[in-house]
Structure formats: C-alpha cells, structure tokens
Amino acid sequence: MKAAPSLLAAVLLLAAPARSYVLWGTSLGPRNHPFYIDATFPIVCSGTVQDQVGAMLLATQEWGKSGGADFRYMFMGLATYPYPPGASVLVMGTSCVGYPMATGYFATCMFGNIPFDASGSPPLGTFDLQGSSVHQMGHALGLGHTNVPGCSMFTQSIDALDFRTIEADDIAGIQAIYGPVPAGTPVLDYLGLPFTGETIELRLGNTVGPALVLLDPAPGPTVVPGIGTLEVGGSPALIYLPYFAPQSMPIPLPSNPALIGTNWYMHALVLNGTSVALSNPFHLAIPY
Ligand SMILES: [Zn+2]
C-alpha cells in the first residue's frame, strides 16, 4: 500500500514530461522585422521561381498571422548578393554550405538529398517548401526544436506539410520571445502574395473603429501635428483606403508590369473616439 502513491507520482511524471518550445536566446528585434529574399541560388524544387518565393512569403506570414506575438516578418523585396548592409536575407537554396551565411541571413536548407516541392501535395520523398520555410523562419526568429509532435518546430515530419501551420507550443514560443501583441495597439499588415494580378488581404487588427490606411511609394517621415510621424512621404501617388477595423480588406493588385519592383509604405490612422491612434508602419513590396 505504501508504494502506491509514489508509483502513481512516477506515472504522472511520465505522463507529463517537460515538453516545450526551446529558445535559442536570439531574437530579430521588435515588431516588424524587414527581410529580403534572394531567389538566385539554385534550389531543387518543383514549380516556378514565383511559386517558390510565394511559398516562402506565405511561410513568413504564418508567424505573424497565427503567432499573436508582437512580431511579424515584413517583406522588403528581392535582393541579390552583395546584400544591403545589415539586411536579413532569406536565401532560397538547396544547401546552406558555401552560402554567404552571417548574422542576419536565413536559409531554407535541404535535408540530406531530399528535394523540395511547391505544389502543395508533396510527392513521397520530397519536403513541402512552405512548411520547411515555416520551420526555418522559426529558427531565425529565435526558436530551437520542440519535442511536441505536430508543431512547426518539431524535429521530424514525413513531408513538412504539417509544418505549414504553427501550433500552441510554437505560439507560446514566439510569445515568450517577443511578448503578446500589446492591447489596443493597432497592428497593420497583409496576408497573401504581393504579386501583380493577385489579391492580398489587408489587415488592421487589435483595434476597433473607423480608420484610414495610407499607401505611398515614397517613404516618410511625414510629421502630422498632434498625431505623430507617418512613415509615408505624402507623394502624389499616395492612396487612402477608408477602413473599419478589424475587418480585413481585399486589395486586388492590378496585372500591371509597371508595378513589379515597386515598394509601398503603409501606415494606418485609427479613430479612437476623439483621438487618433497610429498603427505600426508596414511595407508592401511587389516582386512579380
Ligand atoms: Zn530545425
């Protein structure tokens, strides 16, 4: 009879092992982390280069979309070596070996000789590029491997398709590094592929009320007395979008070649009763 309680305790310990996210002790700085993609490195992957870049963009967005943390990746466009000083660059390639790896560079690596797939239905023996990129971008933002199966930061997967969506333990991990989104702070970003002919989903969340989203090809700062500094320049191409937070707004990007390579600076003004709150500045780069 005396042995029963300790046996029960041992069983409970076994049933609840210390399984959790792992922090690497690094982070990428606050809120919106700008990054570029270098698509010039060779990669063994199905699909076009647009498919591959698209898979990586959707992967970076998953952390901001589902993480609930005060952090999101902000795509700044394509880059080729030599990179802008201090820039974070997602290198699209089949191996990290021999690449110009340094602080601030990420890489999506091929595991062994297993090629990537960008179709969304990875054939046996391939890894889903989007899921693999979610995992790698989790490392880049400061997470190590978790022991919780099914998570994006788990060590193993058949095809990495299950890595596409982050899970509770991944979310706890990113929030442990960057903290949850502060209450009442308007958060501006978008979901989807910023390609010409595509429709992205503009999001102004964590707030309620009428708002104005500004997009401008010229960077700020523009000082608005009594409100703050807008990271839009106020050029003739400035676009104002009336908005009611927190609805998401579809933005069709015209199939216009002149838009390829353009960069748009985004900011939102939210009416809070009688005062105006500024969102975070965000960025829309159109690579294709
Ligand atoms: Zn890993």
Residues whose N, C-alpha, C, O or C-beta is under 5 A from the ligand:
A	BS01	ZN	none
